[in-house]
Amino acid sequence: MKQLKERVQIGITDNGKPIYKWATGYHRQEVLLNAARILSEYGRIEPYEPHKEGPLFNDYMRDWYESIRAKQAPDRIDEEKGRLKNYIFPFFEGMRLEEIKPRDIDRYFLQDEIQALSTSTVDKHGQFLNMMFRFAIRNEDVDKNPVADYQQLLPKRVKNRDALEQADVADIISHLSELRDEDNLLLSLLLFTGMRRGEALGLQVKHIDTLQRTVSIRQSLRYLSGKTLLKPPKTMSSIRTIPILNGFPYELISDRKPDDFVLGGASPWTERRFVCSWQRIEKTINLHGATPHIFRHTYTTFAIASGEDLKTVQGLMGHATASITMDVYAHIQQNKMLKASERLKDMYSHPL
């Protein structure tokens, strides 16, 4: 086979004349590679260094936790391992440590399931991630800390966790028929079952028992780096069967196949489709400031106010601990106390 060659300029003489070297090879790619090597040897270009793939975020986090953090905070192991298993590992799965950017951290903190937590709990997530990335910087495994500004994304809790008033719920129900069928289904799932957003998006027709008027929660839909992931619920307590309240539009799924998704048919909704649906709903009817999680909080509040015991409500909502349900109960009790104070303020003015 005839050898190919290419003239490569490696410099110039004192008189301004170019200096050349010959790059040779038996095919074009070999010639170009040899030309690059020659230019690199004579300082005409930076030497090429193949990209080395860094560790996966989850692997790095797991090594950091087991070798360092778990030894520093043995009293917090159960809490922190739960945080890793239920929130951090599922979100960052498949992402490499060096690829994590501030926008990825933003997306983590803006998830519904994170925003639904208390501000202090979310702050612990930020501190936890911040510690790991500061360690990675000291170890020279990353150059920047993408978690530096997480405080800006802490949930504001003054009004966002308030349940809707009964009149507001009645008003929303009265306008459901004005929505597109798919938007009606989305809002009805949230309103009449108290499901989490991901549980509603991952629900298939076969999980609805139209005779018993119940729905079985067996999976949840998550969005990760533009991908749609269907996964089992995060905890065993989230796997449950719950009643569907009167008013659910069963007729809108009567022609669906058992394996069809209630929202999406043969395949589940993309994140973009969910966002567009929610925006249409907000433009069409008055949600009275409600978000998907507020409908869940409203369902919980009404269930407790109706006389259901806390353990039953905990099971219906799939709360991991009774303390989450107790937060709602305390809110209801506070409202009752305020109303009682209004009724009793003139108590001593009335004769016995």
Buried (B, 14 or more C-beta within 10 A) or exposed (E): EEEBEBEBEBEEEEEEEEEEBEBEBEEEEBBEEBBBBBBEEBEEEEEEEEEEEBBBBBEBBBEBBEEEBBEEBEEBEEEBEBBBEBBBBBBBBEBBBBBBEBEBBBBBBEBEBBBBBBEEBBBBBBEBBBBBBBBBEEEEBBEEBBBEEBEEBBBEBEEBBBBBEEEBBEBBBEBBEEBEEBBBBBBBBBBBBBBBBBBBBBBBBEBBEEEEBBBBBBBBBBBBEEEBBBBEBBBEBBBBBBBBBEEBBEEBBEEBEEEBBBBBBEEBBBBEBBEEBBEBBEEEBEBEEBBBBBBBBBBBBBBBBEEBEBEEBBBBBBBBEEEBBBBBBEBBEEBEEEEEEEEEEEEEEEEE
